[in-house]
């Protein structure tokens, strides 16, 4: 069975009271959840500023930060499963149980993923969605987002998506969407009819 949705829950939701409601809505929706970095990635940035270690090290630490946030999500909602590799995620499709992806250090050997802060969990969610053959990718954010349709260039200028998102998503077949953290009451509806709830990302318009 194919995977319909990959949903990235932004790290900013770690400080929001909407997080448990999103987890509850997604837990029984048969989706793959990509965790942001949240406060764990913020600590990596802080340490790199203090000690000036290279981006390769910071990249590895940021991947582990996403894994930490993912463990927190599964701890908050025990109905969620966890998986570290793509084969596990594919095997879970159709089980009715949503899975949290826990990226690990194996990704540092993937030449398609640059060691750069331009590659955040937005781009990694697109990378995963493409490899899973997902039909849709949803990025859930705390930042203000436009309604209807928004171009990648517009979203990049506003700091809503990362600098590598277009690179990772432009050739992919999935539709890309943005949701706001306050959209949780309509999350299940949005997974059925996304255009009525979420903002579509036009990855090709300027």
N, C-alpha and C positions, 0 to 999 in steps of 0.2 A: 504494500500500500504506500502511496506517495505521501510526502509531507506537505501539508497545505500552508502552514505558517511557521516562520521563525520570528520570535518576538524578543527584541532586545529591551531589557528593563534598565534604564539609565541609572548610573550610580547616584545621581542626585536624588532618586527616590529613597535612598537609604535614610534620609532625614525627613521623610514625608509620612504623614499618617495615612496616606493613600496606598502605601506599599502592600499592606495585608489584603486590601480589597482587590488589588491587581492580581496578587498571587491566588486568591480564592477564585477569581474569575477565570484565570488561566489554567488552574490545576486540572480541571476536568475537560479541557478544550483540545486535548491531543496536539499540543504545540511543542516546539523546542524553544526553550528560553535561553537567551544569551545574557549573562550578567555584565553590567558595566563594571567599572573599577571602583567607583565610589570613594569613600574615605581611605580605602586601602591603597588605591592608585595615587591619591593625594600625598600619602606618606612617601611614596616612591619619588614623586616630583620634588618634595621637600628635601629628601635625602640627597638627590642628585644636585640640587642647587647648593647644598651645604658642602658636598664632597667632590663634586665635579667628575664623577665617574661617567664612563661612556654610555652612549645610547644603546649599545648591545646589552649591557648589563641592565640598564633601566627597562629595556624591552622585556627581558626575561622576568624581571621583578614585577612588571605591570601585568604580564600573563598570569603570574601567581596571584596578583591582587584580584584579578577577575575571578580566579578560582575560589579565593576566600569569600568574595561577595556571593558567588554562587552557592557555596556551602551555607552561608547565612540565609539565603533565600530558601533552601531546602529545609533548614532548621526551623524557619518560621512557618513553613507549610509542609508538614510531613507527607502530604499526599503526592508531592512532587518526587520524581525519581531523579537520579543523577547519572551522567555518563561522561567519560573522558574522550571517547573516540567516535568517529563518524559511523562506524559499523554498528555500535551499540545504539546510536540515535536512529539509524535506519531500521534496525530490528524492532525498535519500540513503536514505530509508526503503526497506527491502527489499534494499539493496545488500549486506547482511551485514557492513558496516563501521560500527562505532560512531563517532559524531561528538562532538567537544567544541565546545560553544557558546562563542564569544568575544564577550561583550557589549561594545558600544562606545558612543561618545557620542551616537549617534542616539537612544538611549533617553531622553536628558534632555528631548527634545521631546515625549515621550509623556505626555499629561495624566493617564493612568490610573496612573502610577507616581510617587507622592509623593517629594520629596527629603527623606527622613527616615531616621534610623538604625533605625527600626522596620521598614524595608524592607531586609532583607538578602538574601543569596542564597537563603534558604528561600522567601521570597515571590516572588522573581524566577523561581525554578524553577517555582513554581505558576503564575505568569503565563505562562511559556513553555509549560508542559504544557497549559494551557487553550487557547492559540492553536494549538498543534500538534494538538489533538484526541487527546492521548495517553490511553491507557486507565489507566495507572498512573503515580504519582509516588513515587519512593523518595528519602528524605533519609538519607544515611549520616553518622552522628555519632560523636563520641568520648565524649560524655556518656552517663551511665547512662540507659537507657531501660527502661520497664516491658515486660512480655511480654503477648502477647494483643492487647488493645485498650486504647487510652488516649485520653482526651478532650483536645481542644485546650486547654481551660481548665487542665487538670492539667499539660499539657506546657508551657504558657506560664508557669505559676507556678514550674515547675522550671527555667525558662530553656532548655528544649530546643529550642523553636521561637521565631521572632521575633514581634513584636507585631502584624504585619500579615498573618500567614499565613492566618488565618481569612478576612479580607477578600478575599484573592486566590484562595482555594480553595473558599469555601463554596458558590458557585453553579456550580462546575465539575463535569463528569461523571466525572472520573478518581477512582480510589481512591487514597488517600494512605497511605503506609507509612513506617515508620522502621526503619533498620538500624543496627547497631553496627559499628564498624570491625573488631571481631574476628569478624564474621560472614562474612568473605571466603571461608573454605573451602566455605561453602554458598551463595555468591552466585548461581551459575548455577541451583542448585536453587530458590532463592528467586524468581528471575525466572520460573520455570515455575509454582511453587506457593507464592505469597508468604505465605499464612496459616501455613504450616508453619515459616517462618524469620523473617519480619519482624513488626513490631508495626503493627497498623492504627490509623490516626488517625481518631477519631470527631470530625469537625469541627463537630458540632451538639450533642453532649451537654455538659452543664455539669459 
